[in-house]
Amino acid sequence: MHLTLIGAAQLVIGFLLLMFGTVPGMLAFVIVSALMMGSSAIDLPAIGASSIPPIEFAAVFLTIRVLLPGSINVPALAAALRANILMIIFVAYGIVGAILLPRLYAGQIDVVPMRVRALNRYESMERFTYATQRLLPTSQNLTTAIYLLGTVMVAICAYVALTHKDAWRLLVKTVAVVALIHVVIGIASVAVPGNAVLTFFRNGAYAQIDNSYRGFVRMNGIAPEASAYGGFGFMLFVFLFECWIRDVMPRLTGPCALALGLALGASTSSLAYLGLVSYAVLVFLRSVVFPKTMRVDRLLVLGATTMLFLMMVAAASVWYPRLVAEFGDMITHFTLEKSQSQSSEQRQFWSLIGYRAFLESYGLGIGAGSFRSSSLITAIMGSMGVIGIVCFVSYLLQVFKPLRLSTYVSPPILAPQSAPRRPGSASPRWCPPRSAVRHPIRACSSRCLPAPRWPCARWYRANRSGFRPDRRPARRRCTIPRWPDPAPSLPPWRDVPGGCGGATTCAQARRTSSPRPMRTP
C-alpha cells in the first residue's frame, strides 16, 4: 500500500476536520474529493495494481466523524438506516456475491474482464472488440466490494449530515464551487493539452484517455475520459438547475448552472449530450403537465438565454463558417454516428455479456466486478441478479418519488409562505383565536412566535401583491400593557397607555403583567 501526495493532503485535511470541523463540513470535503475522478489516494500494487480513489478515502473520514464518540446523533442515524435500508441490502448482497459468486461460476461463462489488455496485443481490431475470457475470481471483485461499501457509507452519512441546521446551504454552495472548478479544469484541458498540473491529478490506475477529432481536443479535465467528465458535470448541472428553478440561492445556482451547461455543450461527450437533451425534454413535459412548475421570470430568463445563444451561433456561422461546420460535424460524429462506430459495437457487446450472465446464472449474478459492461442496468443484472436490480430500482423510486407532486413542482409554488407581500408589510403569522384576544398573554405569545408554515387567509387578503415574505421574520416587541409602579390613581391595567413598559419577551410580560396591590400615597 502506497499513499500518494493527493492521499497525504487528504489525510491532513481529514484530521483537521475531525478535530475542528463539523459533519456538514466533512460532507463538503467528500463532495470536493469526488471531483478527482481520475486520481488515486492510495495505490494497492499487491492486489492487481488497484487504487483507492479520493472520494472513497474521504468517505472514511466522514464515517469516523459521524460515529465519533460524543457527537453521534442516534435519532438521525436510525432514520438514515431506515431510509437507506434498500441500499444496505443492495450493498450487502453485492459484497457477499463479489466473494462467492465468481468462485461458484468459475470457468463456466465467458466474460469481458475489467482490465482489458492493450490493443497491440491483439491480431486485429475485431479480436480486440470481441475479446473475452473465462470467468475467474480477480482482484477487481475485492475493489468493487470496497466501492460498494463506500457508496452506502456516503449515503447514510450524508443523510445524517443534512439533518444539521443550515446544512443544505453549505451543500448548495459546495456543489456550486465544485461546478465552477469542474468548468475551469475542463477548459484548461482543452486550452493547454497535456498540462503538468492536470496530469498530476490523473495518477489513478485507470486508462487515462486523451483523444481528439479533426483537431478538436475532447474536454476531459482531470477525469479518465470525456464521458466521465460529461457524466459528472451533468449531475452537477441538474442539481444546480433544479435549485435555480426552485428559487434556492438563485444568484449563485443560476450562473453556475449556465456556465456548466455551456461547458457540457463543448465537451464532445455523448453522455453529456444525451443527458442534456433528455433533461430538456423532461423539463418541457413537466412544464406542460404542471403549468405552474416554472415561474414566469424563469421562463423569460430561459427564453432570453436561448435566443442569445442562437444569435451567437448565427453570428459565428457568418463570420467563421468553416469552424462552425467542422464543429457541427464533430457533434454529429459523437451523437448520430455514434451507433455505427467501433466503440459503440464494443459497448453493445459488453451489454450483451451482462444479459447473458444474468440468464446463465439463473438470476443470481456472477459477482460484482467480474466483468465489464457499458450499461449500468446490464452491469447490475449480470453481476447481482434479481436481488440487485430490484433493490436498485426500488431505491431510485424511493429517492426520487416520481408519484409525489413535490418532485415536479417547486416548494415556493406549493407552500403558501412564498406568497407575495407589499414592501413594509408584516410577515405572515398565525392569527390568534378570538378567545386569546381576551387573554393578553396568549395574544402576545402569538405575535412573538416565528411565522408558521401556513399563514392565515386574512394575511393573504391584506398582502396580495409585492414581494415574498421573509423566511425568518424578526421578533416583535411585546405590546402588553402592565401595571405601572407606582400607580396611585390610574385606571385598570388593560387601559394604561404606554405599551409593555420595556418588556421584550413574553416571559418578561408574564412576570410583569400580573396585577399588584395599589399603593396609597
N, C-alpha and C positions, 0 to 999 in steps of 0.2 A: 504494500500500500504506500502510495507516494502522494503527499499533499502538495498541490500546485500553488503558485502565487495567488491565484484567484481564491483558492480554498483557504489560504492563510489569511487573506484580507477578510474573507467571510468569517473566519474563526474569531478574529479580533472584534469585528463589528458585532457578531453574535454574543460574545461575552459582555461587551459594553451594554448591549440592550438587555441582557439578562440582569445586569446589576442596576442599571439606571432607567431602563425603558419600560414600556407598557406592552400589554398584549396586542392592542391595535398597532402600535409601532413595530412590533415583531412581524405582524401580518404584512405591513408595508414593506418590510425587509424581504419577505418571501416574494412579494409581487415584483419588486425590483430585480431579484435574483432570477425570476422567470424570463427576464429579458435576454439573459445569456444562454440561448438555446444551443449554441454550438460550442460551449465551454465545458471544461472539466474542473471540478473542485478537488476530486480525489481520483487518482489513477490506480487501477487494480490490475496490474500485469499478471498476477498469479491466476486469475480466472478469465483467461482468454483476452487479455488486453482490453478489459472493460473499464468503464469510468463512471463516476457518480456525478451527475450534473449539479450545478449550483442550487437549483430550486430544491432538490432532494436534501442537500446539505443544510439549507436554510430551514427546511421543514423540521429538521431535528431540533433546532433551537426553538422554533415556535412551539413544538410539543413540550419541550422542557419548561418553557415559560408558562404554558397553560397549566401544567401539572406541578409547578413549583410549590413546595410546602408553604403554606401561609397565604397563598394567592389563588387557591383553587376555588372556582365558583361552581359548587356542586349542583345547584339547580340548572345553571346554564349548561354544564357538562352533560347532565342527564337529558336535558332537552335536545342537545346536539346528537347524542347517541340515538335517541328515539327518531329524530328527523332523518338521520343517515343510516337507518337500520338496513335498508336495501343495499346501500353502498358497502356496508360492512359484510353482508352476506356475499356480495359480488367479489370483494377482495379476498375474503376467507376461502371461497371456492377456487379463486384464481391461484392463490398461493399453494394450496394443497394440490391442485391439479398440475401446477408447474413442476412439482416434485415427483408426483406419482404417475400421471398420465403418459409422459414421454417414455417411461420405462415399461408401462403396460402395453403400449402400441409400438414399441421399438422394432424397427425393421419391417413393419407391415404396410407403411404408407410412404409414398414419395412426396416430399415437400420441398419448397424453396427455402434454403437456410437463411437465417437472419443476416449472416455475414456472407455476402456474395463475393466470389473471387474476382480478381481484376479481369478486364476484357481480354487482355493479351494472353491469358491462359487458355482461351477457347479457340477452336479452329475457325469458327465463323460467327457472324452476328446472330444467326438463327440459333446456334447452340447456346450462346450467351443468353438469349431471350427466354428460352425454354429450359434452362438448366435446373435440374432437381437432384436430390439425393435422398437416401433412405433416412427415415426419422430416427434420431438418436438423442439422448439427453445431452445438452450442452450447457455451457456457462451462461448463455442467454436466458435460459429458464430461471436461473438464480437472479440475474439482474432485473428481469421483468417482474419477478416477485417483489423485489425491493422497490421498484417503481410503483407497483400497485399499493404496497404498504404506505409509501409516501403520499399517494393520492388520497387515501382515506384519512390519513393524519391531517392533511391540509384541509379537507372538507370539515372534519369535526372541529379543529382548532379555529378555523375561520368563522364557524357558527358561533363559537364561544366569544371570539374577539369582537364580533359585530353586536354583541349584546351590551357592550360597554357604551357609556354615554358619549354621544357625538363621534362614534367610531366610523359612521358612514361618511362623515365629512372628510376624515383622513383617507378613507378608501377612495373616494372620488378624486381627491387631489393627487393621490399617489398614482392612480390609473392615468390621469391627465399628464402628469410629469413623465411617466413611462412611455406614453404615446408620443410625446414630443421627442424624447430621446430616440425612440424607435424610428421616427421620421428622419431625424438628423443623421443617425448612423446609416440609414438606408440611402440617403442622398450622398453621404460620404463614400459609400461603397461603389457608387456609380461614378462620382466625380474623380475619385482617386482610387482606381482599382489596385488591389494588392497593397493597401495601406498597412504599414507595420503595426499601427495601433489596433486596427481591426483584426489583423492576423493574430495578434497576441491573445485576443479573446476567443479565437477559433482553435482551441487546443484540445478539443474533445476527440475521443476515439470514434469519430464518425467519418463518413465520406464527405469531406468538405468540397462542395461543387462550386466552381466559378466558371460559368459559361456565358456566351454571348450569341447574338443572332444578327448577322449582317452589320456588324459594327456597333450594335446596341448592347451595352453591358446590362445584364439582368441584375436587378436590385435584390440583394440578399442580406445586407447589414452584417451582423455577426452570427446569423443563422447558418446552418449547414448548407441550405439551398434556398432558392427563391420561393418554393412552395411553402416551406416552413416560415419564412418571413411573412408571406402574404396571409397565411392562416392565423398566425398570432396577431398580426395587425388588424385582421378582420374582426376578431373577437373584441379587441380594444375599441374598434370603431363602433360596433353595435352597442357596447356598453355606454360610450360617451354620447352617441346619437340619441339613445333612449333617455339618458339623463337630460339632454338638452330639450327633447320633446316634452318631458315631464317637469320641466322648469326646476331642475336640480342644478344649482350653480351654473346657470346658462351662459354667463360671461366667460366662464372657464371651459366648460364642456363643449360649447358650440364651436369656438375657434379650433380647439384641439381635434374635434371630430372632422372639421373641414380640412385641416392640414393632413390628417391621417388618410382621409378619403382621396385626396389628390396624390399622396404618396402611393397608395394602393393602386390607383389608376395607372401610375407609371412603373409599377413593379414588375410587369410582364409575368405575373403569377396567374396561372389558370385557376387555381383555387380561389384567389382573391377576386378575380373577375366573376367567377360563378357565384361566389358568396354575395358580392355587391348587387348583381342582377337579381338573385333570388330574394335578397332582403328588400330591394326596391319594390319588387312585385308584392311582397308581403305587406309593406307599409302602404302601398296603394290600395290593396284589397281591404286592409284594416280601415283605411280612411273612408272607403265606400260603404263597408258594412256598418261601421260606427262613425258617423259623420263628425261627432264631437271629439274624436280621438285627437285630431290635430287642431290646435288653436289657429285663429286667423293670422296672427302675426308670424307664427311658424311657417304657415303656408306661403305667406308673402316673402319671407326670407329664402325659403327653398326655391320659389319661383324666380326670385331675383338672382340667386346664385346660379341656377341652371341657365338662365338667359345670359348672364355674364360669361359663363363657361362656353356656351355655344358661340357667342360673339368672338371670344378669344380664339376658338378653333377656326372660325371663318376667317378672321384676320390672319392667322398663321397660314392657312391654306392659300391665301392670296399672296403673301409675302414670301413664304417658304413652301411652295407646293411639293417639291421633291421630298423634303423632310417629312411633311405630313403624310405623303403617300407611302414612304418607307415605314413610318411608324404604324400606319394603318395596316400595312401588310404584315408587320410583326404581330400585331394584336390578332389578326385573322389566323396567323400560323399557330398561335398559342391557345386559340379558342375553337374556332370552327374546324380547323385542320388537325386538331389535337388527336381526334379519334383515329386518324389514318397514320399516325406516327409510330415508330418502333417502340417508343416509351409507352404509348397507350396500349399497344398489343401486349407488352410485357406486364403492365399493370392488370389488364384483363385476365391474363393467365394466372397471376398471383391470386386474384379474387376467386377464380375457379378452383384453385387449390384449396382455399379455405372452405368453399362449399362442399368440395369432395371430402375433406377431412371431417366435416360435420356429419356427412352421410355414413362414411366408413367407420366412424366411432360411435354410431348409433345414438347421436345426440349428446354424448358425454364430453366431446372435445379431446384434443390431443395435448393440451397443456399450453399455458401462456408462455410465449417466447419460443415456441417450437418451429414456427415458420413465418415467412414474410408475406404480408398482404398490404395492398394499397387502399383497401376499404376497411373502415372501422367495423362495419356490421359483419362482413365476412370474416374479419380477424377474430371478433368475439365469438361468432358461430363456430369457427373451426377450432379455436383454442379452448373455449369454455362451455360450448354446447348450449343446451336448452336453458340450463340454470343461469348461465351468464347473460344470454340475450334477454331473458325475461326480467332479470333483476335490473339490467341496464336500461331497458325501455321503460320499466315501471319507475325507476328513479328519475328519468328525464321527465316523465309525466308528472311526478310529484313535485319536481323543482319548478318547471315552467307553468304548470297548471293551465293547460290550454282551454279548459271549460270555465275558467273564472274570468269575470269581466275586467278585473283589475290588471290582467295580463295585457290587455289591449287598450284599455282606457286609462289615462294617467290619473293619479290621485287628485291633482287640483281640480279635475272635472267631476270626480266622484264625491269629493269631500267638500262640504259647504264652507269650510274655513277659508277656502280660496276665493270666496265671493268678493266682488269689488267693494270699495268703500270710498267715501269722499275724503279729500285731504283734510286732516284735522279731526275727523270723526273718531269716536271711541272704538276700541277693538271689541269684537263680539264676546258677550258673556252670557252666562245663564241668567234668565230673568227669574228673580226670586218669586216663590208663590205668594199669593195675597196674604196668607197667614203670617208670612215672615215680615211683611210690612209693619204689622202691629208689634213686632219684636225688633228693636233697633240692633241688637247684637247679631241676629241672623241676617238682617238686611246688610249690615256692614260686612259680614263674612262673605256673602255672595258677591259683593263688589270687590273685595280684596283678593279673592281666589283668581288664579290664572284662567284664561279663556278655555272652555271645554271644547270637545271635538265638534259638537253640533250646536251652534248658536240658535237663539230663538227666532221666530218669524218676525217679531217686532223689530229686531235689529235689521233684518233684510229690507223691510219696508222703509226704513229710515236711511239705508245705505244702498241704494240701487245702482249707483254709478260712482266711478272714481277708481281708486287704487285698491289693491288687495290688502286685507288686514295684516297686521304684524303677527308673526307666528309666536313671538314672545312678548306679549304686552307688559308694559311696566306696571308695577304695583301702585295702587292709588292710596292716597292718604285716607284714613278713616274719617268719616264725616259725622260720627255720632256725637251729639252734644252730651256733655257731662255736667254734673253739679259743680258749680264754681266754689272755690274755697278762698275766703269766706263769702257767704251769700246770706246776709241777714234778712233781706226782704224782697227776694226775687220770686217770680212765678215758678210753677213746676218745671222740673229739669228738661222736659222734652220741648219746652218753648223757649229755652235760653238760646239766644243767638251766639255765634262765635265759633261754631264747629266743635271738634272733639277736644279742644284745649291742648293740642300738641301731640295727641296720641297718633302714632304712625302705624300701629298694627292692631289687629283685633284683640290680641291678648291684652295690650295696654288699655284698650277700650273696655274690656270686661272688668279689668281691675279698677277702673276709674269711673265706670258708669253706674255703679250701684248707689242708690240714694244714701245720703249721710244725714245725720241729725242736724237740725238747724241750730245755729249758734245765735245766742241773743247778745246784743252789744252790751 
